[in-house]
């Protein structure tokens, strides 16, 4: 069973920072593009940031310049550094692994971690 274990969510004031972590199994991590999605109440889940197995990144326009996604192969972990947080960043954040060796591409999801930005 594939497991993606997220951590690092919480309550932070506007302008503050948080770092989310997502640990995966070595096999899945090595053959997957990794990403972070978020879902706010009443809204659809949306892509926040993604990083390929080769290290290429892309970001939602709303987080460019504030969030940074990275991956550490030694720890089989992907990170999302979130700076200058805004109230509209409040959501449940989900880690995603998208395999590169299957067609159609198999997706795996973490359980989600709550991020609340509020004063």
RAZIWO-V179697 format. One record per backbone hydrogen bond with DSSP energy under -0.5 kcal/mol. NH is the residue of the N-H (numbers start at 1). CO is the residue of the C=O. E is the energy in kcal/mol with one decimal. If there is no record, write none. Layout:
nh = [NH:NH]
co = [CO:CO]
e = [E:E]
This chain:
nh = [5:5:6:7:10:12:15:16:18:20:21:22:23:24:25:29:30:31:31:32:33:34:35:36:37:38:39:43:46:48:49:50:51:52:55:58:60:63:64:64:66:67:68:70:72:73:75:76:77:78:79:80:81:82:82:83:83:84:85:89:90:91:92:93:93:94:96:97:98:99:99:100:108:110:111:113:115:116:118:118]
co = [3:23:4:21:114:116:85:13:82:80:7:78:5:76:3:25:26:27:28:29:98:51:96:49:94:46:92:40:38:36:36:58:34:56:52:50:48:60:60:61:63:63:81:79:77:71:72:72:72:22:70:20:68:18:80:66:81:15:16:86:87:115:39:91:113:37:35:108:33:97:106:31:97:95:4:93:91:10:12:116]
e = [-0.5:-2.6:-0.7:-2.1:-1.1:-2.6:-3.2:-2.3:-2.1:-2.6:-2.7:-1.9:-2.6:-2.8:-0.6:-2.7:-2.2:-0.9:-0.7:-1.0:-2.6:-2.7:-2.4:-3.0:-2.9:-2.3:-2.2:-2.3:-2.8:-3.0:-1.7:-2.3:-3.2:-2.7:-1.5:-1.9:-2.6:-1.7:-0.9:-0.5:-2.3:-2.3:-2.4:-1.7:-3.1:-0.6:-0.7:-0.8:-1.8:-2.3:-3.0:-2.3:-3.1:-3.3:-0.6:-2.0:-0.6:-0.6:-2.3:-2.0:-1.8:-2.0:-2.2:-0.6:-3.1:-2.9:-2.7:-2.2:-3.1:-0.6:-2.5:-2.8:-2.2:-2.2:-0.6:-2.2:-2.7:-2.8:-2.2:-0.7]
